[in-house]
Amino acid sequence: RFMKYTVILEKGKQSFAAYVPDIPGCLAVGITEGETLELIKDSIQVHLNKLQRRGFSLPEAKSFSAYVEI
């Protein structure tokens, strides 16, 4: 089944961090944006697999992002 989750990226001084608002504890840190996106994909898969093995339902994707111009 195809799932689509919002990923938030934050740029630090020397790295990038990513987290998934709908999956608490799901995060990744990498040197580049591309690396970080690959790592967060892996992290999402690990989290979802753990939930399934433990008999929990997968979290519903409720978060989204938007930009506002000021």
N, C-alpha and C positions, 0 to 999 in steps of 0.2 A: 504494500500500500504506500502511496506517495504522500509524504508529509512535507510541509513547507513552514519553517519557523523563522521568525525575525531574529537576526543577529546584529548586535550592537558592537561596533568597532570603535576603539579609542586609541589615538596615536599618542605614544609617550615620547620621551627624549630619544630613546634608542630602540624602541620596540613598539609592537602593537598588541593590544589586548582585545579579546572578544568575549561576549557572553550572550546567553539566550534567556530573555526575560521569562519565557514560559517554561523553562526547565531549570529550576533552582540548582545552583552548584555547577552548572555546565559552563565551563570557561576554557580559554586557551590564550597563550601568549606566544608570539613569534617575532622574528626579526623584521620580516616584511609583511605587508598586507596579504599577499598571496599565500605565504606560508601560514599565517594566522588563520585564514579562511579554511585552508586544508585541515589544520589542526582542530578547528572548531567543528568541522564536519565529523571528524573521528570522535571527538568528545560527545557530540550529539548521539552518534550511533552507539557508543559505549553506554551512555546514560539510558537510552531507550531499551537496549538489550537487557540491562540490569532490571529495569522496571518490568519488562515482560517475563523474565525468569522468575521474578518474585511474585508474579501474578497480579501486578498493578496494571491499570489501563494507561495508555499513553496520554500524555498531557495534550490538551486541545491547544492549538495555535490561536491565541487571542490577541497577541501584541502586534502592533504595526508601527511604522515610523512615518513621520511627516516633517516637512521643513516649513518654517515660517520666515518670511522676509520682514526685516525691521529696518 
